[in-house]
Amino acid sequence: MPDLLVKLYDLKDNSELYKSLEEQGVRIFRPMTPNKSKLRRFIMEHFGEGWADETEAAFSRIPVSCFIAYDDNKKKIIGFAGYDCTAPDFFGPTGVDEAERGRGVGKALLLKCLEALRDEGYGYAIIGSAGPVEFYRKVCGATVIEGSSPGIYKDLV
């Protein structure tokens, strides 16, 4: 899977998306260290150890370089997204509980991370080893970085 490049200076205002999710009882926010174990358990259950390991790196930064989606009605984490976890200026990993997909949660998590990268001074972001290329192209105008597969992940064992 190729890496993708996103122009952070072209991001649009996404406040309506965030407001819509809040009206459904879904909050997107930066977790604090006391959320770390619950988030790790969520990721392990739904996405596996590799993504849990990657996301753990987000908690070594201040501010924490990930966001979680929490459903206040169901009282549970339903998604997550990280950045600067595997390499500086990289988005990911990210995932939404399969039962919660189609509500815009993944889109909101992606955009929150990209906005955070932009606010930290980056002009561009890299989406590493992107699976759903069309999703990223549609949501944030991502373009394929030719010759980028397997990229930084080439030495995974």
Secondary structure as UniProt FT lines:
FT   STRAND          4..7
FT   HELIX           8..10
FT   HELIX           15..23
FT   TURN            24..25
FT   STRAND          26..29
FT   HELIX           33..35
FT   HELIX           36..46
FT   HELIX           49..56
FT   HELIX           57..60
FT   STRAND          66..71
FT   TURN            72..75
FT   STRAND          76..83
FT   TURN            88..89
FT   STRAND          90..96
FT   HELIX           98..100
FT   TURN            101..102
FT   HELIX           105..119
FT   TURN            120..121
FT   STRAND          124..127
FT   TURN            128..129
FT   HELIX           133..140
FT   STRAND          143..144
FT   TURN            146..147
FT   HELIX           151..155
//
